Structures are given as structure tokens and as C-alpha cells.
Amino acid sequence: MREILFRGQTQQNNWVYGGIFHGDKFSIIYGYDPVEKHVVYSDTVGQWTGLYDKNKKRAFEGDIIKTHYANAKKSDFVETIVFRDGRFCAELKISPRGKMYSLLDDGTAHLRQDKSIYMNSFEVVGNIYDNPELLEVQS
């Protein structure tokens, strides 16, 4: 069983990690050692996927990852970790209107439409809050 862990950004732009409690207006993260309450922006709260990147860094919902796919014409992409259809996915914006989702599982991903194309590694390079410039449309 994996650890349930959340992160959120405080008003001081610090990231805190721990459990979660939903208050009236804000989500509150409880630190682990020592136990502390932190008011965070609720739209920055993301859950840990249970996965680590190639550098052993935890991958959270909202992280931007650099991926490498085996057996694909173009193998390197910048994607965002999202939660869709009850699963963590790697979201790739392929045009101003279109998006494609890969299903993340055990540190790898498979393109939904082609199970022979799979991600064989990824690296967390930022997140959608601190590094939105990393999410330019790719061709």
C-alpha cells in the first residue's frame, strides 16, 4: 500500500507536504515532523502519484515531467501529471485545442490508442504553478 501524501503552496509561496484537511475556504496541509497546520491555496493542492522519477524525486499531480517514449517517431515530450478517469495520467498538449493522455502505471505510461508505445523514463522538471513557461504547445 502506498503512502497518501499531498502538497500545497502557502501564501508565502512555500510548498508544504503531508495529509490534508478541507476547511471552509482553504485546504490545510499537516506536516509530519513536527505536526504543523499550514493554510494553502486550494487550487495548488496535488496528490503524490506513488511514483518516483528517474532521479528518485516524488511525482505529484500538477508536476511537469520530461518523458521519453520508446518506439515512437518523436520520443521526448514535456507533459503534465493530471488525474483523469480515476487514474494519474501524463497529459500532452499537442495543439492549441487538442490534448492526449497516457496512463501512468509503475513509472511507465502507455498511449491509450497504441499499447506498443510506452514511456520508459520520466523526470520532474517543474510544476504548473512555478514553471508554466515549460508548457508550450509541442509539434
N, C-alpha and C positions, 0 to 999 in steps of 0.2 A: 504494500500500500504506500502510495507516495504522500509526501508532506503537502498539506494545503497551506499555501503561502500567498500573500498579496503584497503589492507595493502601491504606494500613492505619494503624490507630491504635496508638500506643505506650502503654506503661504510664503515661507522663506526660500522656496524653490529647492528644498532638500527632499531626497527620496527616503522614505521610511518603509520598513518591511515587517510583516507579522500577520496576525489574524485581523479580522475585520468586524466592525460593528456599524450598522446603519443608524445614524441619529436622525433628527428631524430634518436638518438641512445638509449635513455633511456626512461623509463616511469617516470613521475613525479607525486608524490602524493601531494595534497594540504591539509595541516592541517586545522582544523576548528577554533581553538581559541588559539592564533591569526592565521590568514591565513599565511601559510608559504609554500614555494616550497622546495621539497626535491627530489633530484635525487636518484633513487633507481635502484637496479638490476632488469631488466625487467623479468627475469625468476623467481623472488620471488613474483611477484605481484599475489595476490589472492583476490577473491571477497568474501564478507560475504554472507553466505548461507541464512541469515534471521532467523537462528535457534540459540538457546542457549543450552548449555549442562546442565546437572543436577545441576551444580553449578552456573548457570546463566552467564556463560562465552560465549562470541560470538564464533561461529564456522565458520572458514574461509576455503576456498579451500586451500589444502595443509596441513591442520591440521591432526594430528594423533589422533585418538579417540579410547578409550576403550569402547567397546559396550557390551551390554547384550541382548541376544535374548531369548524371551520366546518360549517354546515348541520346542526347538532344542536339539539334543543329546549333543552337546557342545555349551554352551550358551555365553561364554565370548571370545571376539576376540579383536585384535588390528587392526584397519583399517585406511585407509587414505581417506579424503574427496577429491573427484575429480569431474570434470564437464564432463559428458558423455551424448550424445544424447539429449542435451538441458536441462539436469536436474543435480542437485547435487546428487552424489551417494557416498556410502561408499564402498571403494574398499578393498577387502581382497585378499592378495596373498596366494593362497592355495598350490602352488608348485612352483619350480623354473620357470616353464613355464606358469602355469595357474593362472588366476585371476577370481574372482567372484564379481559381483556388486549388491548392494542393493540400492533400490531407496529411497532417503531421502525425507520425507514429514512431516511437522509439528513436527519435533523432533523424529519421528519414521521412521523405514525403513522396507520394505518387501523384502524378497528374490524374485528375479524375477521368479524363477521356482516354488516357493511354497508360495502362499499368506498366508498360515496359520502360517508361521514362521515370526515373526516380532520383531524388535528391540523395547524394551520398555524403554531403557535408554542409554545414552552415556555420556562420559566425555572426554574433550580435555586434552590430556596428553603431547602434544608437537606438533612439526611440522616437515616436511620432510627436512628442511634446518638446524635446530638446533639440531634435535634428530633423525638422520637416523638410529641409532642403535636400535630404537624401532621397526623397520620394518623387523624383522627376519621372515623367512618362518615358518608358523604355520602348524601343522598337525592336 
